[in-house]
Amino acid sequence: MGTSRWFGIFLVVLATAFWSTSGIFINLVSKASAITPVGLAFWRDLGTFLVLFLGALVLRPNVLRVRRSDLPWLAAMGVFSIGLFHVMWNMNVLINGASVATVIQCNAPIFVTIMGRLLWREPLTWRKIIAVLLAILGTLLIARLDGLGGVQITLLGLAVGLIAAVAYGGFSLFGKKLSADYNAWTILVYVFGFATLALLPLQFGAPLPWPLGFNVLRDYAALVLLTTIAGFGLYTVALRHLQASVAVITANSEVPFAAILAYFILNERLDGWQIFGAVLVILAVVLVSLPRNTRTVRAGLRPALPPRLRHRHPRPLWWVNKTAKAQRALRDRQD
């Protein structure tokens, strides 16, 4: 594993440490101000956008330059992966609790795999199918629909959690494409700007969340600066060093972080079956990302050519690429 890959994994783990505080600050702000989940999502995205935008104007105005052809991608990422995600995530935390909400969100890598199949025709192998089944079983155990666990959620809570997972997975898909051309600051300014615009119509006629006490403003500032800017910034930088699937899988380190914080601060806990369900979900996302060729992954190189191609006279590059692609497709069908 190369230095760049290790650095990317370190950034994702650090990002999830910041993200794991999300449930804590959302609970504190919501209970102290009676703000709605949509309202909190709007003010969170607006505050994040203003900090990033004003900082860019003062320190690095050049980061605001983007190609016009990339605006639709930035808009989709902002509306779907930030705006919708934050609304669903806020509802997820308030309905299901911070620890259960975080674990249900671990299904995001499975959705990334399915979306990759639908959007880019990526192969759906037997390992991916098994991973989907493990994720479904793990989610049912976490939800404890039989009512035997200490923490219970409704079907509405489960649906909200899964929608949040889909939107969360979209951030990695969009972010991987855009991070090759722009730095994290540029991406976050635009996506949070578009997310704010998407949520703005939902605030028409809604009362302003004022006045607010010092503790609420402190928790809101921490939600913007630590959970959002630090978390999403580190994760976006990591996408330059990792594949999207590797980044999403590593992001499951948020589960123990959030569970520990929820246990000590919110007095939430998971029973044995729910912990087992969490393990199944984590196993599922690890299984779906296992490489077929470990030597290739360690070296960080293209799949090695067969011996008959290495020892014969040189072939044109287009012919070599076409042959290697056909062989990969054959292996995928065999898997």
Buried (B, 14 or more C-beta within 10 A) or exposed (E): EEEEBEBBBBBBBBBBBBBBBBBBBBBBBBEBBEBBBBBBBBBBBBBBBBBBBEBBEEEEEEBBEBEEEBEEBBBBBBBBBBBBBBBBBBBBBBBBBBBBBBBBBBBBBBBBBBBBEEEEEBEBBEBBEBBBEBBBBBBBBBBBBEEEBEBBBEEEBBBBBBBBBBBBBBBBBBBBBBBEEBBBBBBBBBBBBBBBBBBEEBBEEEEEBEEBEEEBBBBBEBBBBBBBBBBBBBBBBBBBBBBBBBBBBBBBBBBBBBBEBBBEBBEBBBBEBBBBBBBBBBBBBBBBBEEEEEEEBEEEEEBEBEEEBEEEEEEEEEEBEEBBEEBBEEBEEEE
